[in-house]
């Protein structure tokens, strides 16, 4: 099963744009500085990897979390 089958938003974002677009997945994975709630997000992470979306980790990629 793909996230595209369970959540229409990623499919809409990817399929409806006639101009250049950026699909960006922000992983909320920094329990020290912010609540980490990506433990059950394997499906969307797999879909992002398969489709070549840019994935950003709050833990590893952000210097400051507000």
PLY file of the C-alpha trace (Angstrom):
ply
format ascii 1.0
element vertex 66
property float x
property float y
property float z
element edge 65
property int vertex1
property int vertex2
end_header
0.00 0.00 0.00
1.18 3.50 -0.81
0.47 6.76 1.00
-1.08 7.82 -2.30
-3.85 5.26 -1.70
-4.60 6.36 1.88
-4.06 10.13 1.73
-5.14 12.15 -1.32
-3.03 15.23 -0.50
0.40 13.95 -1.69
-1.15 12.66 -4.92
-2.92 15.97 -5.52
0.25 17.96 -4.84
2.30 15.81 -7.19
-0.23 15.42 -9.97
-2.04 18.73 -10.25
0.81 21.20 -10.79
1.59 22.36 -14.30
4.56 24.40 -13.05
7.72 23.25 -11.30
7.02 22.11 -7.74
8.81 20.83 -4.67
7.43 17.95 -2.62
9.05 18.29 0.77
8.62 15.94 3.71
9.56 17.33 7.12
10.32 14.57 9.61
9.39 15.55 13.16
12.06 13.34 14.71
13.71 15.54 17.34
12.37 14.50 20.74
14.88 16.71 22.58
13.89 20.03 21.02
10.40 19.26 19.75
7.89 16.45 20.15
8.95 13.53 17.92
5.91 12.02 16.29
7.27 10.28 13.21
7.45 6.80 14.76
4.48 5.56 12.72
5.26 7.48 9.54
7.03 4.66 7.69
4.51 4.66 4.85
4.93 8.32 3.96
8.72 8.08 4.35
8.79 5.10 1.98
6.61 6.94 -0.55
8.86 10.01 -0.36
11.92 7.89 -1.05
10.27 6.04 -3.95
9.12 9.27 -5.59
12.30 11.25 -5.03
10.83 13.82 -2.67
13.19 15.90 -0.56
13.11 14.78 3.09
14.25 17.05 5.92
14.98 15.81 9.41
14.35 18.27 12.25
16.92 16.39 14.31
19.73 16.32 11.75
19.03 19.22 9.37
17.74 22.08 11.54
20.05 24.05 13.73
17.20 25.82 15.55
13.73 24.47 16.26
11.21 27.08 17.41
0 1
1 2
2 3
3 4
4 5
5 6
6 7
7 8
8 9
9 10
10 11
11 12
12 13
13 14
14 15
15 16
16 17
17 18
18 19
19 20
20 21
21 22
22 23
23 24
24 25
25 26
26 27
27 28
28 29
29 30
30 31
31 32
32 33
33 34
34 35
35 36
36 37
37 38
38 39
39 40
40 41
41 42
42 43
43 44
44 45
45 46
46 47
47 48
48 49
49 50
50 51
51 52
52 53
53 54
54 55
55 56
56 57
57 58
58 59
59 60
60 61
61 62
62 63
63 64
64 65
